[in-house]
């Protein structure tokens, strides 16, 4: 995947309709994030499904948007720099048709035994 500079603090790439954001490390792409991003994009359907299933453990889509069958729509992947954390974390940002202005985020942690969700949140935008 190719990334282009996005201001002084980051880089952006795109796979299909999904934008991928990486941190800047002294004027270059953060190499640790780029390595994990390559794994994420190569297994995107599986990771998207895992994050969607994680949201479904906590969110009743029928109440959130009016339809239990409405799919989670992956919009962006954002890699986050967690100082002092040896593992790379990233966030999958979803929207849900009918939940106007809602942004649903699942935080994922990349480790040797796989990529696992560990937190979710909803913001109103």
C-alpha positions in Angstrom: 0.0 0.0 0.0 1.2 3.5 -0.8 0.9 6.3 1.8 0.9 10.0 1.3 1.8 12.6 3.8 -1.1 14.1 5.6 0.1 17.2 7.4 3.0 17.1 9.9 1.6 14.3 12.1 0.6 11.5 9.8 0.3 9.5 6.7 -2.8 8.1 4.8 -3.3 5.2 2.5 -6.4 3.5 1.1 -7.6 0.0 0.4 -10.9 0.0 -1.5 -13.0 2.6 0.3 -11.2 2.3 3.6 -8.7 4.9 4.6 -5.7 3.8 6.6 -3.9 6.4 8.9 -0.4 5.9 10.2 1.6 8.1 12.6 4.7 10.0 11.6 8.1 9.1 13.1 10.6 11.8 12.5 9.3 12.7 9.0 8.7 9.1 7.9 6.0 6.5 8.2 6.2 4.7 11.6 7.7 1.4 10.5 6.1 -0.7 13.2 2.7 0.6 12.3 3.3 0.0 8.6 4.3 -3.6 9.2 1.2 -4.2 11.2 -0.9 -2.3 8.6 0.4 -4.7 5.9 -0.9 -7.7 8.0 -4.2 -5.9 8.7 -4.9 -5.1 5.1 -4.0 -8.6 4.0 -6.5 -10.1 6.4 -9.0 -7.2 6.4 -12.2 -9.3 5.9 -11.4 -11.5 8.9 -10.4 -8.6 11.1 -13.5 -6.6 10.1 -15.7 -9.6 10.9 -14.0 -10.0 14.3 -14.5 -6.3 15.2 -18.1 -6.4 14.0 -18.8 -9.5 16.1 -17.2 -7.7 19.1 -19.6 -4.7 18.6 -22.5 -7.1 18.3 -21.7 -8.5 21.8 -22.5 -5.1 23.2 -24.7 -3.3 20.7 -28.3 -4.0 19.7 -28.3 -2.8 16.1 -32.1 -2.8 16.0 -32.1 -0.1 18.8 -29.0 1.7 17.4 -30.3 2.1 13.8 -33.7 0.5 13.5 -32.6 -2.7 11.8 -30.9 -5.7 13.4 -29.7 -6.8 9.9 -28.0 -3.5 9.0 -24.3 -4.3 8.5 -21.4 -2.5 10.2 -19.7 -0.4 7.5 -15.9 -0.1 7.9 -14.8 3.5 7.1 -11.3 3.9 8.4 -8.4 2.2 10.2 -6.3 4.4 12.5 -3.0 3.3 14.0 -2.3 4.9 17.3 0.9 5.5 19.1 0.7 4.3 22.7 3.9 5.5 24.4 5.5 2.7 26.4 3.4 0.0 24.9 5.4 -2.7 23.1 2.4 -3.8 21.0 0.9 -1.8 18.1 -2.7 -0.8 18.6 -5.1 0.3 16.0 -8.8 1.3 15.7 -11.4 0.2 13.2 -14.0 3.0 12.7 -17.5 1.9 11.6 -20.7 3.6 10.7 -24.2 2.1 10.8 -26.8 3.2 8.3 -29.7 4.8 10.2 -27.5 5.8 13.2 -27.0 9.4 11.9 -23.7 10.9 12.9 -22.7 7.8 15.0 -19.0 6.7 14.8 -18.4 3.3 16.3 -14.8 2.4 17.1 -13.2 -1.0 18.0 -9.7 -0.8 19.4 -7.5 -3.8 18.4 -4.2 -4.9 19.8 -1.7 -6.7 17.6 0.3 -9.4 19.4 2.2 -12.6 18.6 -0.9 -14.7 19.1 -3.1 -12.6 16.8 -5.1 -9.4 16.7 -7.8 -9.0 19.3 -10.4 -6.4 20.1 -10.1 -4.9 23.6 -12.4 -1.8 23.7 -15.2 -0.1 21.8 -16.8 3.3 21.9 -19.5 5.3 20.1 -19.1 9.0 19.4 -21.7 11.3 17.9 -20.3 13.5 15.2 
